[in-house]
């Protein structure tokens, strides 16, 4: 039996698998409300294998979260998080394997230290987390669930883990209107109030809370998932005395991170600059009690035993395989249900949209809470909005039941986009013409819509969502008619989705796949993404401001193509990465053929 001393892992229990996929399992690293994390050995290295709980393997919303985590991990820089090594999203239950991080969670480190960290360690923590967030935000991803258990301290610095609730380009929100995902004690005011648009400022607020926790050893607004915690986050300021007693300048930085207005918070890059040349002047980076434990982790990881990986792949006891259910034909699809047990079939996307300054205007009321796992919750709250937005939201139901009914807009109700909070005063444009826009990176819309009617059209968007697209049922050549549509590509049967970053194709049921056509007087049109209120650009694609310039203007081309006014090239899908860019028009290319479907 392998000696697990210093690994942070415990021995396997009788119910634990001895192998997950092709990976032999040698220990248990932890467990939570969504799955268990095991220590595996593969290709001469240790790996952390996350196995979803069997009861969640049939939960469509959770499976979308899991697929989203895989998509995010595959694109994030290895310097920010543990790299993805292997996965199987089609297994039941699904699993993923990342590199084993020989470190301690921030919570465990504070416990080992016996209390709060000294000032130099806090500056180091600030710089390390800010560095990782700057890299993540540059990829148009917002973590949304930063908390002590998702921050790993190592001998070399910090690693962020658990991007299961992050949102990225082309990903859509997985919760209904007024619902957010996060850990209450470390939510931002906009999260705690049920806002639907998030930017990197949400992570910066959580960073401020983490620094306060690291200084005092206590959650700044209190632990738990009660309404009182959320109320304090929105309406009260945390106690900064623990940080101020250590370093007044650092206390000012923390206070700026915790501004209730996300517009006033510094960016991760700005925080990184503030933390430059601060912190420990040499090794060890962390206080000795923490460093001693990290030395043990490193020593364990340095010696990896050889374990034979058999050629045959019998299913692990906890991971029985079953076929993936095929998507229903459009004619058989059921309309979205308002029940909490029947969530919309869409996936999240962290993307900043055009934001306006917000003030806290609403009191929190009773909150139905749905446990997602551990202390990470899906909660329904009163909106955190400006005066213009106040009229657009209904008061959430006052029910403590996890099965409480949730309101969700009817698919296709896109004549006016004022029904969802918009970060920009101009985000309430009515759909009048061929509009183009971009998918969301962080915010999200609510229309799930069915893909029943197909008409051929030339419009596009892009993204990285992981669902499967339903097959086209036919169509007619598109015209620049006003309306809200989805656009399916002829080469991969996926729909154009957009966000902050490169556009691409993804799940047709995702809200970033919904576009409004806004027609110009000269026969051109813009494609406005309903989720971000940004317009599809030509060239290397992506989204931009809807300024009616040539860069965001399109014409219908032959064969169902979309021709950019900027470069007279057609919107095309790269067959290797599913990104949507413009290339020389070719009427025979199926990758340039777009079928318009009512949203």
C-alpha positions in Angstrom: 0.0 0.0 0.0 1.3 3.5 -0.9 2.4 5.6 2.0 0.3 8.8 1.7 2.1 10.7 4.4 2.5 14.4 3.5 0.2 14.1 0.5 -2.9 15.6 2.1 -4.8 12.5 1.0 -6.4 9.8 3.1 -6.8 6.0 2.4 -9.5 4.7 0.1 -12.7 3.5 1.6 -14.6 0.3 0.5 -17.0 2.3 -1.7 -14.2 4.2 -3.5 -13.2 3.2 -7.0 -9.7 1.8 -7.6 -9.6 3.3 -11.0 -11.5 6.1 -12.8 -11.3 5.8 -16.5 -7.7 4.8 -17.2 -6.3 6.4 -14.0 -5.4 4.2 -11.0 -6.7 5.7 -7.7 -4.4 5.5 -4.6 -6.1 7.9 -2.1 -8.9 10.3 -1.3 -8.2 14.0 -1.3 -11.6 15.2 -0.3 -15.3 15.2 -0.9 -18.1 17.7 -1.1 -21.7 18.3 -2.2 -21.0 17.7 -5.9 -18.4 15.0 -6.0 -15.3 13.3 -4.6 -11.7 14.2 -5.4 -9.2 11.3 -5.5 -5.4 11.1 -5.8 -4.5 9.2 -8.9 -1.3 8.2 -10.7 -0.9 8.4 -14.4 2.1 8.8 -16.8 4.6 9.2 -14.0 2.8 11.9 -12.1 0.2 12.4 -9.4 -3.2 13.7 -10.5 -6.3 15.0 -8.7 -9.3 13.2 -10.2 -12.7 14.8 -9.6 -15.6 12.2 -9.8 -19.2 13.6 -9.9 -21.6 12.1 -7.5 -23.8 9.5 -9.2 -27.0 11.3 -8.2 -25.9 14.5 -10.0 -25.0 12.6 -13.2 -28.6 13.0 -14.4 -28.9 16.7 -13.4 -28.7 18.5 -16.7 -27.8 21.9 -15.2 -25.0 20.4 -13.1 -23.7 18.5 -16.2 -23.6 21.8 -18.0 -21.6 23.3 -15.1 -19.3 20.3 -15.3 -18.9 20.7 -19.1 -18.2 24.4 -18.6 -15.5 23.6 -16.1 -13.8 21.4 -18.7 -14.0 24.0 -21.3 -12.6 26.7 -19.0 -9.7 24.5 -17.8 -8.7 23.6 -21.3 -8.2 27.2 -22.2 -6.8 28.8 -19.0 -3.1 29.3 -18.6 -1.3 26.7 -16.6 0.3 29.5 -14.5 -3.1 30.3 -13.1 -4.6 26.9 -12.3 -3.9 23.2 -12.3 -3.8 22.1 -15.9 -6.4 19.7 -17.2 -4.8 16.3 -18.0 -7.8 14.0 -18.9 -11.6 13.9 -18.7 -14.7 12.1 -19.8 -17.8 14.3 -19.8 -19.9 11.5 -21.4 -19.2 9.0 -18.6 -21.9 8.5 -16.0 -20.8 9.9 -13.7 -18.4 12.2 -15.6 -14.9 13.0 -14.3 -11.9 15.1 -14.9 -8.3 14.9 -13.9 -6.0 17.8 -13.2 -2.4 18.0 -12.1 -1.9 17.4 -8.4 -1.1 20.7 -6.6 1.3 20.0 -3.7 -0.2 22.8 -1.6 -2.6 23.9 1.2 -5.9 25.6 0.9 -5.9 29.1 2.3 -8.2 27.8 5.0 -5.9 25.0 6.0 -2.9 27.4 5.9 -4.6 29.8 8.3 -5.4 26.9 10.6 -1.8 25.6 10.5 -0.6 29.1 11.3 -2.9 29.4 14.2 -4.5 32.6 13.0 -4.1 35.5 10.6 -1.0 36.0 8.4 1.6 38.7 8.9 1.6 41.8 6.6 4.3 40.6 4.2 2.4 37.3 3.6 -0.8 39.3 3.0 1.0 41.4 0.4 2.3 38.2 -1.2 -1.2 36.7 -1.2 -2.6 39.9 -2.8 0.1 39.9 -5.6 -0.2 36.2 -6.3 -4.0 36.1 -6.5 -4.1 39.3 -8.5 -1.5 37.8 -10.9 -3.6 34.7 -11.5 -6.8 36.7 -11.8 -5.2 39.1 -14.3 -4.3 36.1 -16.5 -7.8 34.6 -16.1 -9.6 37.9 -16.8 -7.4 38.4 -19.9 -9.0 35.2 -21.2 -12.5 36.7 -20.6 -13.2 34.3 -17.7 -14.6 35.3 -14.3 -14.2 32.8 -11.5 -17.3 33.8 -9.5 -16.5 31.5 -6.6 -13.3 32.5 -5.0 -13.1 31.4 -1.4 -10.5 30.0 1.0 -10.9 26.4 -0.2 -10.3 27.4 -3.8 -7.0 29.2 -3.1 -4.0 26.8 -2.9 -0.8 28.1 -1.3 2.4 26.4 -2.6 6.1 26.9 -2.1 6.1 28.9 -5.3 3.1 31.1 -4.6 -0.6 30.5 -5.2 -2.8 28.4 -7.6 -6.5 29.0 -8.2 -8.7 25.9 -8.4 -12.3 24.9 -9.0 -13.5 26.8 -12.1 -16.8 24.9 -12.1 -18.8 28.0 -11.7 -16.7 30.3 -13.8 -18.1 31.8 -16.9 -16.4 32.4 -20.2 -16.8 33.4 -23.8 -19.6 31.5 -25.4 -21.0 30.1 -22.2 -24.4 31.0 -20.9 -25.8 31.3 -17.4 -27.1 28.0 -15.9 -29.6 29.6 -13.6 -32.9 31.3 -14.1 -33.6 35.0 -13.8 -32.7 36.3 -10.3 -30.6 33.2 -9.5 -26.9 33.3 -8.9 -24.2 30.8 -8.0 -21.6 31.4 -5.4 -20.5 30.9 -1.8 -22.6 33.4 0.2 -19.8 34.5 2.6 -17.6 35.5 -0.3 -20.1 36.9 -2.8 -19.9 40.4 -4.2 -22.9 42.8 -3.7 -24.0 42.3 -7.3 -23.9 38.5 -6.8 -25.8 38.7 -3.5 -28.5 40.8 -5.1 -29.1 38.6 -8.0 -27.5 40.7 -10.7 -27.1 39.1 -14.1 -24.0 40.8 -15.5 -20.6 40.2 -13.9 -17.1 41.3 -14.7 -13.7 40.8 -13.2 -14.8 43.2 -10.5 -16.8 40.4 -8.9 -13.6 38.4 -8.4 -11.8 41.5 -7.1 -14.4 42.0 -4.3 -13.9 38.3 -3.4 -10.1 38.9 -3.3 -10.7 41.7 -0.8 -12.7 39.4 1.4 -10.0 36.7 1.2 -7.4 39.2 2.4 -9.6 40.1 5.3 -10.0 36.4 6.1 -6.3 35.8 5.8 -5.6 38.7 8.2 -8.2 37.8 10.9 -9.0 34.1 10.3 -12.7 35.0 10.1 -15.1 35.4 7.2 -15.6 39.2 7.0 -19.4 39.1 6.8 -19.9 35.9 8.8 -20.2 32.3 7.8 -23.3 30.5 6.7 -25.8 30.7 3.9 -28.5 32.8 5.7 -30.1 35.9 4.3 -28.4 37.9 7.0 -25.0 37.3 5.5 -26.2 38.4 2.1 -27.9 41.5 3.6 -24.6 42.5 5.2 -22.7 42.1 2.0 -25.1 44.4 0.2 -25.7 47.0 2.9 -22.8 47.0 5.3 -19.1 47.4 5.3 -16.7 44.8 6.8 -14.4 45.5 9.7 -10.9 46.4 8.4 -9.2 46.8 11.7 -7.3 43.5 11.5 -5.6 44.6 8.3 -5.2 48.2 9.3 -3.4 47.1 12.4 -0.9 45.3 10.2 -0.5 47.7 7.3 -2.5 50.9 6.7 -1.6 51.0 3.0 -2.8 47.4 2.5 -6.0 48.3 4.4 -6.6 51.0 1.8 -6.1 48.6 -1.0 -8.5 46.1 0.6 -11.1 48.9 1.1 -10.9 49.7 -2.6 -11.5 46.1 -3.5 -14.6 46.1 -1.4 -16.3 49.1 -2.9 -20.0 48.4 -3.4 -19.8 49.9 -6.9 -18.0 47.4 -9.2 -17.0 50.3 -11.4 -14.9 51.8 -8.6 -12.9 48.7 -7.8 -9.4 48.3 -9.1 -8.7 45.7 -11.8 -6.6 42.7 -11.0 -3.8 44.1 -13.1 -3.8 47.3 -11.1 -3.7 45.3 -7.9 -0.8 43.4 -9.2 1.0 46.6 -9.8 0.2 47.9 -6.2 1.6 44.6 -4.8 4.9 44.8 -6.8 8.0 44.8 -4.7 6.0 44.1 -1.5 5.9 40.9 0.5 8.7 38.7 1.7 12.2 39.6 0.5 13.4 36.0 0.3 12.5 32.4 1.0 10.5 31.0 2.5 7.6 32.9 1.1 5.1 31.8 3.8 5.4 31.6 7.6 7.3 28.6 8.8 4.3 26.5 10.1 2.8 26.7 6.6 6.1 26.2 4.8 6.8 23.0 6.8 3.6 21.5 5.6 4.2 22.6 2.0 7.7 21.0 2.2 5.9 17.7 3.0 3.6 18.1 0.0 6.5 18.8 -2.3 8.5 15.8 -1.0 5.6 13.5 -1.5 5.0 14.7 -5.1 8.6 14.3 -6.0 8.5 10.5 -5.8 5.8 8.9 -7.9 5.4 5.1 -7.8 5.0 3.0 -10.9 1.5 1.6 -11.2 0.5 -0.5 -14.2 -2.4 1.0 -16.2 -4.2 -2.0 -17.7 -5.2 -1.8 -21.3 -8.8 -2.8 -20.7 -11.0 -0.1 -19.2 -13.6 -1.6 -16.9 -15.9 1.0 -15.3 -15.1 2.2 -11.8 -17.6 1.1 -9.2 -18.7 4.7 -8.7 -18.5 5.6 -12.4 -20.8 3.3 -14.4 -20.9 4.2 -18.0 -24.1 4.8 -19.9 -24.9 6.2 -23.3 -25.4 9.9 -23.7 -29.1 10.7 -24.3 -29.6 12.1 -27.8 -31.3 15.5 -28.1 -35.0 15.4 -28.8 -36.0 16.3 -32.3 -37.3 19.9 -32.5 -40.9 18.7 -32.9 -40.7 16.7 -29.6 -39.0 19.3 -27.4 -40.9 20.3 -24.4 -41.2 24.0 -23.5 -39.0 25.2 -20.6 -40.5 24.6 -17.2 -40.6 27.2 -14.4 -39.9 24.5 -11.9 -36.6 24.6 -10.1 -36.2 20.9 -10.9 -36.4 21.6 -14.7 -33.7 24.2 -15.3 -33.0 25.7 -18.7 -30.7 23.9 -21.0 -28.0 26.5 -21.3 -24.5 27.1 -20.1 -22.8 30.1 -18.4 -20.5 32.8 -19.8 -18.5 35.3 -17.7 -18.3 38.3 -19.8 -18.3 42.0 -18.9 -20.9 44.0 -20.7 -21.3 47.8 -20.9 -21.7 48.7 -17.3 -23.1 51.8 -15.6 -22.6 52.7 -12.0 -24.9 51.1 -9.6 -26.1 52.1 -6.2 -27.6 49.7 -3.7 -31.3 50.4 -4.0 -33.1 47.2 -2.8 -33.6 45.4 0.5 -33.1 41.7 0.5 -36.2 39.7 1.1 -36.7 36.0 1.9 -34.5 33.8 -0.3 -35.3 30.4 -1.7 -31.9 28.5 -1.6 -31.0 25.6 -3.7 -27.9 23.7 -2.6 -25.4 23.1 -5.4 -22.7 21.6 -3.3 -20.8 22.3 -0.2 -21.3 25.9 0.7 -21.7 27.0 -2.9 -25.3 27.9 -3.5 -27.8 28.9 -6.1 -29.9 31.6 -4.6 -32.7 33.8 -5.7 -32.6 37.4 -4.5 -34.0 40.8 -5.0 -32.2 42.6 -7.9 -29.3 44.9 -7.3 -30.1 47.6 -9.8 -30.2 51.2 -10.8 -33.4 53.3 -11.0 -33.7 52.5 -14.7 -33.5 48.8 -13.9 -35.8 48.7 -10.9 -38.9 48.5 -13.0 -37.7 45.5 -15.0 -37.6 42.9 -12.2 -40.3 41.2 -10.4 -40.0 40.5 -6.7 -38.7 37.0 -6.1 -40.9 34.4 -4.5 -40.8 34.3 -0.7 -40.3 30.6 -0.2 -37.8 28.6 1.7 -38.4 25.5 -0.4 -35.7 24.4 -2.8 -38.4 23.3 -5.2 -39.9 26.8 -5.3 -41.1 27.9 -8.7 -38.9 30.3 -10.5 -39.9 32.8 -13.0 -38.2 32.7 -16.4 -39.1 34.7 -19.5 -40.9 33.0 -22.3 -38.5 32.0 -25.1 -38.6 34.3 -28.1 -39.8 37.4 -26.2 -37.0 39.6 -27.6 -38.8 42.5 -29.1 -37.4 44.6 -26.4 -34.2 43.9 -24.4 -35.2 46.1 -21.5 -36.6 43.1 -19.7 -33.1 42.2 -18.4 -30.7 44.5 -16.6 -28.3 46.1 -19.0 -25.0 47.6 -18.1 -25.4 50.2 -20.7 -28.1 52.9 -21.2 -28.3 51.9 -24.8 -28.8 48.2 -24.1 -32.6 48.4 -24.4 -32.6 48.7 -28.2 -35.6 47.2 -29.8 -35.0 44.5 -32.3 -35.5 46.2 -35.6 -33.4 44.9 -38.4 -30.3 42.7 -38.8 -28.4 43.2 -35.6 -25.2 41.6 -34.6 -23.7 41.2 -31.2 -21.7 39.1 -29.0 -22.1 36.3 -26.6 -21.6 36.9 -23.0 -18.6 36.2 -20.9 -20.2 36.9 -17.6 -23.8 38.1 -17.8 -26.5 36.0 -19.3 -29.9 36.1 -20.7 -32.9 34.0 -19.9 -34.4 32.9 -23.2 -33.9 29.2 -23.8 -36.1 29.0 -26.8 -36.6 25.9 -29.0 -35.0 25.4 -32.4 -38.2 24.5 -34.1 -38.3 26.7 -37.1 -35.3 27.1 -39.4 -34.8 29.7 -42.1 -31.6 30.2 -43.9 -29.8 33.4 -42.9 -26.4 34.9 -42.9 -25.6 35.9 -39.4 -23.1 34.7 -36.9 -21.7 34.5 -33.5 -19.4 32.2 -31.6 -18.4 30.6 -28.3 -17.0 27.6 -26.5 -20.1 26.0 -25.0 -20.1 22.3 -24.7 -23.7 21.2 -25.4 -24.8 19.4 -28.6 -26.7 21.2 -31.3 -29.8 19.8 -32.8 -29.9 19.1 -36.5 -31.3 21.6 -38.9 -34.7 20.9 -40.3 -34.3 22.9 -43.5 -34.6 26.6 -44.3 -34.9 29.3 -46.7 -32.3 32.0 -47.7 -32.1 34.7 -45.1 -33.1 38.2 -45.6 -32.2 41.2 -43.5 -35.6 41.1 -41.7 -35.9 42.5 -38.3 -36.2 39.9 -35.5 -34.3 37.7 -33.0 -32.8 34.5 -34.3 -30.2 31.8 -33.8 -27.8 30.9 -36.6 -26.8 27.3 -37.2 -23.6 26.6 -39.2 -23.8 24.1 -42.0 -20.6 22.3 -41.2 -21.0 21.4 -37.6 -24.7 22.0 -36.8 -23.8 24.3 -34.0 -25.0 27.8 -33.5 -23.1 31.1 -33.7 -22.4 32.3 -30.1 -20.5 35.4 -28.9 -18.9 37.0 -25.9 -15.8 39.0 -24.9 -13.1 37.4 -27.0 -13.2 35.3 -30.2 -16.6 34.3 -31.4 -17.3 30.7 -32.4 -20.0 28.1 -32.5 -21.7 26.3 -29.6 -24.9 24.9 -28.2 -27.9 26.3 -30.0 -29.9 26.3 -26.7 -27.4 28.7 -25.1 -28.5 32.3 -24.7 -25.2 33.6 -26.3 -26.5 32.0 -29.5 -29.4 34.5 -29.6 -28.9 37.4 -32.0 -31.1 40.4 -32.9 -31.0 41.7 -36.5 -30.8 45.5 -36.6 -31.3 46.8 -40.2 -29.6 49.9 -41.6 -31.0 52.2 -44.2 -28.5 51.0 -46.8 -29.4 47.3 -46.8 -26.7 46.4 -44.3 -27.5 45.1 -40.9 -25.8 44.6 -37.5 -26.0 41.3 -35.5 -26.6 42.2 -31.9 -26.0 39.5 -29.3 -29.0 39.5 -27.0 -26.9 38.5 -24.0 -24.2 41.2 -24.2 -25.7 43.9 -26.4 -22.5 44.0 -28.4 -22.2 43.5 -32.2 -20.5 40.9 -34.3 -17.4 42.2 -36.0 -15.8 41.2 -39.3 -12.1 40.3 -39.7 -11.0 38.0 -36.9 -14.5 38.2 -35.5 -15.3 38.9 -31.9 -17.7 41.5 -30.6 -17.6 45.3 -30.6 -19.6 48.4 -29.9 -22.8 48.7 -32.1 -21.7 52.0 -33.7 -23.0 51.2 -37.2 -19.5 51.3 -38.6 -18.3 49.0 -41.4 -16.6 46.7 -38.9 -19.9 45.7 -37.4 -22.0 45.8 -40.6 -23.0 42.8 -42.6 -24.8 41.9 -45.9 -26.4 38.7 -47.0 -24.2 36.7 -49.4 -25.0 33.9 -51.7 -25.7 30.3 -50.4 -26.8 31.5 -47.0 -23.5 33.3 -46.2 -22.9 36.4 -44.2 -20.6 38.9 -45.9 -18.7 41.5 -43.8 -18.9 45.1 -45.1 -15.4 45.7 -43.6 -13.4 43.2 -45.6 -16.0 41.8 -48.1 -15.2 38.4 -46.7 -17.7 35.8 -45.4 -18.2 34.5 -41.9 -16.6 31.1 -41.7 -16.0 28.5 -39.0 -12.5 27.1 -38.4 -12.9 23.4 -38.4 -10.1 22.9 -35.9 -11.2 25.2 -33.1 -14.8 26.2 -34.0 -13.8 29.9 -34.0 -15.8 32.1 -36.3 -13.8 34.5 -38.5 -14.1 35.9 -42.0 -12.4 34.4 -45.0 -12.7 34.5 -48.7 -16.2 33.8 -49.7 -16.9 30.4 -51.2 -20.5 29.5 -52.0 -19.7 25.8 -51.9 -18.3 25.9 -48.3 -20.7 24.5 -45.8 -18.8 26.3 -43.0 -19.9 29.6 -44.5 -23.6 28.6 -44.7 -25.8 29.8 -41.9 -29.4 28.7 -41.2 -31.6 31.2 -39.4 -33.9 29.8 -36.7 -36.5 31.7 -34.7 -35.2 32.2 -31.1 
